[in-house]
Amino acid sequence: MSLRETINKNPLAAAGITGGLIILAIVIVVWMNSGETGPQDYFSVDDGANFVPDSAMNVPPFSIGGKTANKAYVYTCDGGKTKFVGYLERFTPDAKAKIEAVRKNPDTPVTDDPQINGAQVKLPKTGNDDKNWVKKNSPEGRAITSGVKCPGGAGRLEAVSLE
């Protein structure tokens, strides 16, 4: 007996199997889209007073809820009980455009490394004036990135990651 004849003789069974396959397909699609969201980083929209996780694929500055978000480098000195922003990072408009272009098309020619040459850093809670941002690879930038200390000088400084 052919498959067609079997289906014609057992329409309820055929409908049940078809419905089951559709439900299985829906479950698989939902399961595949619900797990991992990809790598994440911390970002701040209020000059480092607070921070939230978001996709690491975002190139700062970008918008979260209509506010400008910059990458926040988060630390702890008490094993994670309390966390604070050590410094903020963003990219110049030119570097951001280059990074985004390479992410869209990995074959995009780049003559310099925009993640190094276009990165800017600043201390948190110092205001969002452009004058507070310095090149990350400058002496001032290196002093900011390597100068994070525990508040009050107590505890062991640890970077907090979202892994």
C-alpha positions in Angstrom: 0.0 0.0 0.0 1.4 3.4 -1.0 1.7 6.4 1.4 -1.1 8.2 -0.5 -3.5 5.2 0.0 -2.6 5.0 3.7 -3.3 8.7 4.2 -6.6 8.5 2.3 -7.7 5.5 4.5 -6.6 7.1 7.8 -7.3 10.9 7.5 -7.4 11.4 11.3 -4.1 9.7 11.9 -2.6 11.8 9.0 -4.0 15.0 10.5 -2.6 14.0 14.0 0.8 13.3 12.6 0.9 16.5 10.6 -0.3 18.5 13.6 2.4 16.9 15.8 5.1 17.8 13.3 3.9 21.4 13.2 4.0 21.6 17.0 7.5 20.0 17.0 8.7 22.5 14.5 7.3 25.4 16.6 8.9 24.1 19.7 12.3 23.8 18.0 12.1 27.3 16.6 11.2 28.8 20.0 13.9 26.7 21.8 16.6 27.8 19.3 15.7 31.5 19.7 15.3 31.5 23.5 18.7 30.3 24.8 21.9 32.2 24.5 21.7 35.9 23.5 25.4 36.0 22.6 28.2 37.7 24.4 27.3 40.6 26.6 29.1 43.6 28.1 28.1 46.2 30.7 27.0 49.6 29.5 26.1 52.9 31.3 23.7 55.6 30.2 24.3 57.8 33.3 28.0 58.4 33.3 28.8 55.3 35.2 26.5 55.7 38.2 24.7 52.6 37.1 25.2 49.9 34.5 23.2 47.3 32.6 24.1 44.3 30.4 23.5 44.4 26.7 24.9 42.8 23.6 28.7 43.0 23.2 28.0 43.6 19.5 26.9 47.1 20.2 29.6 49.7 19.4 29.5 52.6 21.9 28.3 55.2 21.9 24.8 53.9 21.0 21.3 54.5 22.3 19.4 52.6 25.0 16.0 54.0 25.7 16.9 57.3 24.0 20.0 57.8 26.2 23.6 57.5 25.1 25.2 54.3 26.3 29.0 53.8 26.7 30.8 50.6 27.6 31.3 50.3 31.4 34.2 48.4 32.8 32.9 46.9 36.0 34.9 45.8 39.0 34.4 44.4 42.5 36.5 44.4 45.6 34.4 42.1 47.7 33.9 39.0 45.6 30.9 40.5 43.7 28.7 41.7 46.5 29.1 45.3 45.4 30.2 46.4 41.9 31.3 49.7 40.5 32.3 51.2 37.2 36.1 51.7 37.0 36.0 53.6 33.6 33.9 54.1 30.5 34.8 53.5 26.9 33.4 54.8 23.6 34.7 55.1 20.0 35.1 58.1 17.8 32.5 58.4 15.0 35.1 57.3 12.4 36.3 54.3 14.4 32.7 53.3 15.2 31.8 53.4 11.5 34.9 51.3 10.6 34.1 48.7 13.3 30.5 48.4 12.2 31.5 48.1 8.5 33.9 45.3 9.3 31.3 43.4 11.4 28.8 43.7 8.4 31.4 42.7 5.9 34.6 41.0 7.2 36.3 41.7 3.8 36.2 45.5 4.4 39.7 46.8 4.0 40.9 48.6 7.2 44.2 50.5 7.2 44.5 50.9 10.9 42.9 49.2 14.0 39.9 51.4 14.9 39.5 49.4 18.2 42.9 50.7 19.3 43.3 54.0 17.5 39.6 55.1 17.9 38.9 54.0 21.5 38.4 56.8 24.1 38.1 56.4 27.8 37.1 58.5 30.8 36.6 58.2 34.5 33.0 57.6 35.6 30.9 60.5 37.1 33.0 63.2 35.6 30.4 64.5 33.1 29.8 63.8 29.5 31.7 66.7 28.0 34.0 65.6 25.2 36.9 67.2 27.0 36.7 64.4 29.6 37.4 61.7 27.0 41.0 60.8 26.2 42.4 58.3 23.7 42.7 54.9 25.3 46.2 54.3 24.0 47.5 57.7 25.2 49.4 58.1 28.5 46.3 59.6 30.1 44.1 56.8 28.8 46.5 54.1 30.0 46.6 55.8 33.4 42.8 55.6 33.5 42.6 51.9 32.5 45.4 50.8 34.7 44.6 53.1 37.7 41.3 51.5 38.8 41.5 51.0 42.6 39.2 49.6 45.3 37.1 52.3 47.0 38.8 53.1 50.3 41.8 51.0 49.2 40.5 47.8 50.8 39.9 44.5 49.1 41.2 42.7 46.1 40.3 44.4 42.7 38.6 42.0 40.3 37.1 42.7 36.9 33.4 41.6 36.6 32.5 39.7 33.4 29.1 38.5 32.1 30.3 35.0 31.2 
